[in-house]
Amino acid sequence: MMRYKGYYGKVEYDPQANILHGEVVGIRDVITFQARSVDEVEQAFRDSVDDYLDFCKARREKPDKPCSGKLVVRISSELHRKLAALADLSGKSINSLISEHLQQKVEKEFSVDSRPGRRSPARKSASRRMTKQTGQLV
């Protein structure tokens, strides 16, 4: 996974086209990029993020930002009671307890996801699409 200006990019290899293609993840807008080498794909990722930010600025639109940090989760009342008791016993808030456990899980998964060939879960479609090849938001 690549990171630039707070945006994350994932890359996959397309053996039929013999290219690396990637996309920015964690936002609703779709930003894609491609290249033939690792160095080129890293630069294409950065260029695509910069192009996206410039495009949004020119249109006086706010660029889609990766998540705000606020998350509403619906759980059963029984699990809620158990979490509250566990948080009390550990001297933490429920929010802190959940945040710590999620942090551990995500760090573990990110270390596994960095292996070549590992596929991330599919994303939902986006409201806008930008490609490095055309430099256009569609």
MDAnalysis code that builds the backbone (N, CA, C; Angstrom):
import MDAnalysis as mda
import numpy as np

u = mda.Universe.empty(414, n_residues=138, atom_resindex=np.repeat(np.arange(138), 3), trajectory=True)
u.add_TopologyAttr("name", ["N", "CA", "C"] * 138)
u.add_TopologyAttr("resid", np.arange(1, 139))
u.add_TopologyAttr("resname", ["MET", "MET", "ARG", "TYR", "LYS", "GLY", "TYR", "TYR", "GLY", "LYS", "VAL", "GLU", "TYR", "ASP", "PRO", "GLN", "ALA", "ASN", "ILE", "LEU", "HIS", "GLY", "GLU", "VAL", "VAL", "GLY", "ILE", "ARG", "ASP", "VAL", "ILE", "THR", "PHE", "GLN", "ALA", "ARG", "SER", "VAL", "ASP", "GLU", "VAL", "GLU", "GLN", "ALA", "PHE", "ARG", "ASP", "SER", "VAL", "ASP", "ASP", "TYR", "LEU", "ASP", "PHE", "CYS", "LYS", "ALA", "ARG", "ARG", "GLU", "LYS", "PRO", "ASP", "LYS", "PRO", "CYS", "SER", "GLY", "LYS", "LEU", "VAL", "VAL", "ARG", "ILE", "SER", "SER", "GLU", "LEU", "HIS", "ARG", "LYS", "LEU", "ALA", "ALA", "LEU", "ALA", "ASP", "LEU", "SER", "GLY", "LYS", "SER", "ILE", "ASN", "SER", "LEU", "ILE", "SER", "GLU", "HIS", "LEU", "GLN", "GLN", "LYS", "VAL", "GLU", "LYS", "GLU", "PHE", "SER", "VAL", "ASP", "SER", "ARG", "PRO", "GLY", "ARG", "ARG", "SER", "PRO", "ALA", "ARG", "LYS", "SER", "ALA", "SER", "ARG", "ARG", "MET", "THR", "LYS", "GLN", "THR", "GLY", "GLN", "LEU", "VAL"])
u.atoms.positions = np.array([
    [0.852, -1.167, 0.000],
    [0.000, 0.000, 0.000],
    [0.899, 1.232, 0.000],
    [0.531, 2.205, -0.795],
    [1.289, 3.457, -0.883],
    [0.507, 4.559, -0.180],
    [1.226, 5.565, 0.318],
    [0.577, 6.694, 0.967],
    [1.209, 7.978, 0.465],
    [0.345, 8.967, 0.183],
    [0.811, 10.270, -0.280],
    [-0.260, 11.299, 0.044],
    [0.127, 12.357, 0.755],
    [-0.780, 13.454, 1.120],
    [-2.056, 12.944, 1.790],
    [-1.928, 11.893, 2.586],
    [-3.082, 11.350, 3.300],
    [-3.940, 10.404, 2.490],
    [-3.592, 10.159, 1.241],
    [-4.334, 9.236, 0.383],
    [-3.567, 7.921, 0.280],
    [-4.295, 6.829, 0.153],
    [-3.697, 5.506, 0.037],
    [-3.962, 4.943, -1.352],
    [-2.963, 4.265, -1.882],
    [-3.113, 3.646, -3.189],
    [-2.793, 2.172, -3.119],
    [-3.536, 1.394, -3.869],
    [-3.232, -0.032, -3.986],
    [-2.911, -0.323, -5.441],
    [-2.080, -1.315, -5.659],
    [-1.609, -1.646, -7.002],
    [-1.759, -3.139, -7.234],
    [-2.157, -3.493, -8.448],
    [-2.229, -4.888, -8.865],
    [-1.519, -5.026, -10.201],
    [-1.041, -6.220, -10.454],
    [-0.360, -6.507, -11.716],
    [-1.343, -7.145, -12.680],
    [-1.374, -6.641, -13.909],
    [-2.206, -7.213, -14.970],
    [-1.280, -7.950, -15.927],
    [-1.209, -9.281, -15.832],
    [-0.280, -10.029, -16.676],
    [-0.636, -9.980, -18.163],
    [-1.914, -9.829, -18.488],
    [-2.313, -9.772, -19.900],
    [-1.803, -8.505, -20.567],
    [-1.890, -7.384, -19.862],
    [-1.439, -6.104, -20.415],
    [0.008, -5.808, -20.034],
    [0.560, -6.611, -19.124],
    [1.918, -6.430, -18.636],
    [2.119, -5.030, -18.032],
    [1.143, -4.610, -17.201],
    [1.236, -3.307, -16.533],
    [0.842, -3.445, -15.066],
    [1.265, -2.473, -14.318],
    [0.809, -2.307, -12.946],
    [-0.299, -1.262, -12.991],
    [-1.423, -1.572, -12.416],
    [-2.491, -0.573, -12.370],
    [-2.959, -0.443, -10.934],
    [-3.325, 0.770, -10.589],
    [-3.723, 1.008, -9.217],
    [-4.838, 2.005, -9.111],
    [-5.282, 2.167, -7.884],
    [-6.324, 3.141, -7.599],
    [-6.144, 3.660, -6.190],
    [-6.655, 4.865, -5.970],
    [-6.670, 5.450, -4.641],
    [-7.860, 4.844, -3.910],
    [-7.630, 4.381, -2.687],
    [-8.682, 3.726, -1.910],
    [-9.071, 4.581, -0.712],
    [-10.267, 4.321, -0.187],
    [-10.723, 5.016, 1.011],
    [-11.469, 6.303, 0.744],
    [-11.767, 6.588, -0.520],
    [-12.550, 7.773, -0.876],
    [-13.631, 7.359, -1.863],
    [-14.652, 8.211, -2.013],
    [-15.748, 7.900, -2.943],
    [-15.343, 8.144, -4.393],
    [-14.570, 9.196, -4.639],
    [-14.121, 9.470, -6.000],
    [-13.172, 8.357, -6.438],
    [-13.118, 8.124, -7.729],
    [-12.239, 7.074, -8.243],
    [-11.055, 7.720, -8.943],
    [-9.869, 7.399, -8.479],
    [-8.632, 7.905, -9.071],
    [-7.791, 6.687, -9.407],
    [-7.479, 6.524, -10.688],
    [-6.695, 5.369, -11.117],
    [-5.374, 5.831, -11.717],
    [-4.439, 4.884, -11.822],
    [-3.133, 5.172, -12.409],
    [-2.539, 3.853, -12.883],
    [-1.558, 3.950, -13.770],
    [-0.893, 2.743, -14.255],
    [0.531, 3.050, -14.681],
    [1.339, 1.988, -14.735],
    [2.743, 2.134, -15.145],
    [3.307, 0.745, -15.436],
    [4.539, 0.735, -15.912],
    [5.199, -0.532, -16.244],
    [6.231, -0.975, -15.209],
    [6.622, -0.076, -14.270],
    [7.608, -0.455, -13.253],
    [7.165, 0.061, -11.892],
    [7.814, -0.437, -10.856],
    [7.496, -0.010, -9.492],
    [7.768, 1.485, -9.321],
    [8.923, 1.945, -9.778],
    [9.234, 3.371, -9.658],
    [8.207, 4.221, -10.400],
    [7.826, 3.781, -11.589],
    [6.860, 4.537, -12.388],
    [5.477, 4.535, -11.739],
    [5.076, 3.414, -11.149],
    [3.737, 3.358, -10.555],
    [3.669, 4.222, -9.300],
    [4.756, 4.302, -8.546],
    [4.779, 5.193, -7.385],
    [4.639, 6.643, -7.825],
    [5.342, 7.014, -8.889],
    [5.237, 8.381, -9.395],
    [3.851, 8.639, -9.995],
    [3.301, 7.660, -10.695],
    [1.963, 7.811, -11.280],
    [0.920, 8.010, -10.178],
    [1.077, 7.295, -9.068],
    [0.178, 7.464, -7.920],
    [0.245, 8.892, -7.396],
    [1.454, 9.385, -7.153],
    [1.613, 10.758, -6.649],
    [1.078, 11.781, -7.655],
    [1.380, 11.574, -8.935],
    [0.884, 12.489, -9.969],
    [-0.642, 12.492, -10.016],
    [-1.247, 11.327, -9.876],
    [-2.708, 11.237, -9.925],
    [-3.345, 11.956, -8.750],
    [-2.776, 11.801, -7.564],
    [-3.299, 12.516, -6.392],
    [-3.150, 14.024, -6.606],
    [-1.977, 14.456, -7.061],
    [-1.763, 15.889, -7.323],
    [-2.728, 16.409, -8.382],
    [-2.922, 15.646, -9.466],
    [-3.861, 16.048, -10.523],
    [-5.275, 16.169, -9.969],
    [-5.669, 15.214, -9.149],
    [-6.995, 15.233, -8.539],
    [-7.176, 16.479, -7.667],
    [-6.194, 16.762, -6.834],
    [-6.276, 17.939, -5.955],
    [-6.302, 19.231, -6.765],
    [-5.498, 19.305, -7.814],
    [-5.501, 20.485, -8.695],
    [-6.842, 20.638, -9.402],
    [-7.387, 19.528, -9.874],
    [-8.673, 19.552, -10.573],
    [-9.771, 20.058, -9.638],
    [-9.802, 19.534, -8.409],
    [-10.812, 19.972, -7.443],
    [-10.650, 21.448, -7.120],
    [-9.413, 21.889, -6.979],
    [-9.151, 23.300, -6.685],
    [-9.629, 24.192, -7.830],
    [-9.353, 23.784, -9.060],
    [-9.762, 24.568, -10.225],
    [-11.290, 24.666, -10.322],
    [-11.975, 23.624, -9.887],
    [-13.447, 23.617, -9.925],
    [-14.055, 24.151, -8.627],
    [-13.184, 24.558, -7.716],
    [-13.619, 25.067, -6.413],
    [-14.493, 24.047, -5.680],
    [-14.081, 22.799, -5.782],
    [-14.753, 21.704, -5.084],
    [-13.820, 21.194, -3.993],
    [-14.388, 20.717, -2.917],
    [-13.576, 20.111, -1.875],
    [-13.225, 18.691, -2.322],
    [-11.945, 18.350, -2.299],
    [-11.579, 16.975, -2.654],
    [-12.099, 16.008, -1.594],
    [-12.456, 14.832, -2.032],
    [-12.880, 13.804, -1.098],
    [-11.677, 13.438, -0.249],
    [-11.855, 13.409, 1.035],
    [-10.773, 13.099, 1.962],
    [-10.988, 11.699, 2.529],
    [-9.875, 11.037, 2.824],
    [-10.029, 9.760, 3.527],
    [-10.755, 9.994, 4.850],
    [-11.421, 9.046, 5.323],
    [-12.322, 9.032, 6.484],
    [-12.075, 10.095, 7.551],
    [-13.170, 10.513, 8.192],
    [-13.144, 11.587, 9.187],
    [-12.653, 11.140, 10.558],
    [-12.750, 9.860, 10.858],
    [-12.388, 9.378, 12.189],
    [-13.602, 9.130, 13.060],
    [-14.777, 9.457, 12.552],
    [-16.010, 9.184, 13.287],
    [-16.682, 7.987, 12.630],
    [-17.118, 7.055, 13.469],
    [-17.709, 5.821, 12.967],
    [-18.845, 5.411, 13.893],
    [-20.004, 5.160, 13.335],
    [-21.135, 4.673, 14.112],
    [-21.259, 3.184, 13.825],
    [-21.266, 2.393, 14.891],
    [-21.366, 0.946, 14.751],
    [-22.581, 0.477, 15.527],
    [-23.420, -0.323, 14.896],
    [-24.584, -0.877, 15.583],
    [-24.236, -2.293, 16.032],
    [-24.431, -2.528, 17.323],
    [-24.149, -3.844, 17.896],
    [-25.324, -4.246, 18.782],
    [-25.364, -5.485, 19.185],
    [-26.447, -5.951, 20.058],
    [-26.291, -5.327, 21.451],
    [-27.404, -5.246, 22.167],
    [-27.355, -4.684, 23.519],
    [-26.509, -5.564, 24.436],
    [-26.516, -6.860, 24.228],
    [-25.700, -7.776, 25.038],
    [-24.208, -7.489, 24.836],
    [-23.781, -7.335, 23.575],
    [-22.376, -7.011, 23.306],
    [-22.028, -5.648, 23.888],
    [-22.938, -4.697, 23.793],
    [-22.723, -3.366, 24.351],
    [-22.489, -3.457, 25.860],
    [-23.325, -4.239, 26.552],
    [-23.163, -4.415, 28.008],
    [-21.801, -5.019, 28.331],
    [-21.401, -6.042, 27.570],
    [-20.115, -6.697, 27.812],
    [-18.951, -5.738, 27.549],
    [-19.064, -4.946, 26.483],
    [-18.022, -3.957, 26.197],
    [-17.923, -2.924, 27.310],
    [-19.068, -2.469, 27.805],
    [-19.077, -1.482, 28.886],
    [-18.410, -2.055, 30.137],
    [-18.713, -3.306, 30.456],
    [-18.104, -3.945, 31.631],
    [-16.598, -4.101, 31.427],
    [-16.193, -4.558, 30.257],
    [-14.773, -4.734, 29.964],
    [-14.033, -3.398, 30.016],
    [-14.644, -2.365, 29.476],
    [-14.033, -1.030, 29.505],
    [-13.881, -0.556, 30.952],
    [-14.937, -0.741, 31.775],
    [-14.869, -0.364, 33.197],
    [-13.744, -1.102, 33.907],
    [-13.667, -2.402, 33.676],
    [-12.650, -3.220, 34.331],
    [-11.234, -2.808, 33.931],
    [-11.088, -2.345, 32.707],
    [-9.753, -1.952, 32.232],
    [-9.463, -0.466, 32.454],
    [-10.441, 0.259, 32.998],
    [-10.240, 1.681, 33.279],
    [-10.213, 2.538, 32.027],
    [-10.900, 2.090, 30.983],
    [-10.920, 2.812, 29.711],
    [-12.350, 3.110, 29.307],
    [-12.490, 4.009, 28.351],
    [-13.803, 4.233, 27.768],
    [-14.082, 3.133, 26.730],
    [-15.342, 2.946, 26.410],
    [-15.684, 1.973, 25.365],
    [-15.007, 2.376, 24.063],
    [-15.009, 3.661, 23.766],
    [-14.393, 4.150, 22.541],
    [-12.908, 3.794, 22.485],
    [-12.193, 4.021, 23.591],
    [-10.765, 3.696, 23.634],
    [-10.536, 2.205, 23.467],
    [-11.349, 1.407, 24.136],
    [-11.206, -0.036, 24.060],
    [-11.410, -0.534, 22.623],
    [-12.474, -0.076, 21.991],
    [-12.753, -0.486, 20.611],
    [-11.663, 0.012, 19.678],
    [-11.252, 1.260, 19.855],
    [-10.212, 1.835, 19.005],
    [-8.918, 1.039, 19.092],
    [-8.507, 0.659, 20.301],
    [-7.280, -0.126, 20.470],
    [-7.379, -1.480, 19.778],
    [-8.514, -2.152, 19.940],
    [-8.685, -3.463, 19.315],
    [-8.727, -3.362, 17.793],
    [-9.398, -2.356, 17.282],
    [-9.428, -2.158, 15.829],
    [-8.043, -1.826, 15.295],
    [-7.296, -0.995, 16.027],
    [-5.944, -0.638, 15.621],
    [-5.073, -1.886, 15.487],
    [-5.148, -2.779, 16.472],
    [-4.367, -4.020, 16.424],
    [-4.759, -4.870, 15.217],
    [-6.042, -4.994, 14.978],
    [-6.539, -5.806, 13.859],
    [-6.111, -5.216, 12.523],
    [-6.255, -3.914, 12.379],
    [-5.900, -3.248, 11.121],
    [-4.399, -3.340, 10.868],
    [-3.591, -3.106, 11.894],
    [-2.135, -3.205, 11.718],
    [-1.735, -4.614, 11.298],
    [-2.373, -5.604, 11.886],
    [-2.094, -7.002, 11.513],
    [-2.481, -7.246, 10.061],
    [-3.653, -6.801, 9.662],
    [-4.120, -7.005, 8.287],
    [-3.271, -6.237, 7.283],
    [-2.886, -5.004, 7.613],
    [-2.061, -4.218, 6.701],
    [-0.707, -4.871, 6.496],
    [-0.165, -5.483, 7.532],
    [1.126, -6.153, 7.357],
    [0.970, -7.380, 6.475],
    [-0.182, -8.045, 6.527],
    [-0.451, -9.201, 5.666],
    [-0.769, -8.732, 4.259],
    [-1.556, -7.650, 4.121],
    [-1.975, -7.157, 2.804],
    [-0.818, -6.632, 1.974],
    [0.313, -6.348, 2.606],
    [1.433, -5.805, 1.856],
    [2.155, -6.873, 1.046],
    [1.769, -8.145, 1.218],
    [2.400, -9.207, 0.439],
    [1.961, -9.115, -1.018],
    [2.881, -9.389, -1.951],
    [2.509, -9.366, -3.365],
    [1.388, -10.369, -3.640],
    [0.456, -9.964, -4.482],
    [-0.625, -10.849, -4.892],
    [-1.812, -10.859, -3.964],
    [-1.709, -10.251, -2.805],
    [-2.817, -10.215, -1.854],
    [-3.864, -9.244, -2.367],
    [-5.099, -9.664, -2.436],
    [-6.170, -8.818, -2.938],
    [-6.929, -8.195, -1.782],
    [-7.247, -6.941, -1.905],
    [-8.051, -6.255, -0.902],
    [-9.520, -6.442, -1.250],
    [-10.419, -6.225, -0.278],
    [-11.850, -6.340, -0.573],
    [-12.284, -5.363, -1.656],
    [-13.303, -5.736, -2.402],
    [-13.798, -4.871, -3.486],
    [-14.427, -3.612, -2.916],
    [-14.374, -2.515, -3.664],
    [-14.964, -1.247, -3.260],
    [-16.262, -1.019, -4.001],
    [-17.059, -0.161, -3.433],
    [-18.287, 0.238, -4.111],
    [-17.953, 1.238, -5.208],
    [-18.866, 1.416, -6.143],
    [-18.618, 2.363, -7.230],
    [-18.596, 3.790, -6.690],
    [-18.018, 4.668, -7.447],
    [-17.828, 6.044, -6.989],
    [-18.661, 7.018, -7.794],
    [-18.755, 8.241, -7.239],
    [-19.538, 9.264, -7.905],
    [-18.763, 9.937, -9.030],
    [-17.449, 10.001, -8.920],
    [-16.623, 10.605, -9.965],
    [-15.441, 9.695, -10.229],
    [-14.851, 9.785, -11.401],
    [-13.731, 8.940, -11.767],
    [-12.680, 9.792, -12.453],
    [-11.428, 9.649, -12.045],
    [-10.323, 10.357, -12.666],
    [-9.298, 9.329, -13.106],
    [-8.829, 9.449, -14.305],
    [-7.800, 8.539, -14.772],
    [-6.536, 9.333, -15.091],
    [-5.385, 8.756, -14.788],
    [-4.114, 9.402, -15.071],
    [-3.894, 9.483, -16.573],
    [-4.419, 8.481, -17.299],
    [-4.202, 8.448, -18.737],
    [-4.836, 9.661, -19.425],
    [-6.031, 10.052, -18.981],
    [-6.720, 11.147, -19.635],
    [-6.641, 12.452, -18.847],
    [-6.401, 12.328, -17.518],
    [-6.374, 13.527, -16.681],
    [-7.748, 14.137, -16.520],
    [-8.788, 13.376, -16.811],
    [-10.159, 13.878, -16.758],
    [-10.915, 13.220, -15.622],
    [-11.739, 13.986, -14.957],
    [-12.704, 13.433, -14.010],
    [-13.948, 13.133, -14.816],
    [-14.448, 11.931, -14.674],
    [-15.633, 11.514, -15.427],
    [-16.776, 11.269, -14.464],
])
